[in-house]
Amino acid sequence: MTVPTDEQLKELAEMYILNTYSPPGLTAYLYEEQDDPNDDTTCHTWASEWPKPDEEALSSWEILDTTIELVTVEERDDEAREWTVLVEALVTVRDSEEEEDEDPETQSRSISVYVTSDSKGQLYVVDAEE
């Protein structure tokens, strides 16, 4: 088994954030779940990258810019082939409810990227969360 270097893990996590998790140009839409399976009148929401033609979104936001500030390998389990990489990023977002002349909001985000590898040593991202 080939053990990845910290640099390989950090590069994979950084590219995942920039190209998949919060790429500039991504627009997300927030919807209210219409079905209430528990009949408890609670409101459930979920986000989607694609607009639904038959429903009006509660709001939407667009990622204008993502700047990686720091990338560190937080946890290594080489035997289990599991690694956690922390990516500190500044993400500039424009909300659909903002006026055009308002400055977009820049948010500081700490994103944990979970990496694993297959039996051939190919690295891939399993999940990411803030």
Buried (B, 14 or more C-beta within 10 A) or exposed (E): EEEBEEEBBBBBBBEBBBEEBBEEEBBBBBBEEEEEEEEEEEEEEEEBEEBEEEEEBBEBBBBBBBEBEEBEBEEBEEEEBBBBBBBBBEBBBBEEEEEEEEEBEEEEBEBBBBBBBEEEEEBEBEEBEE
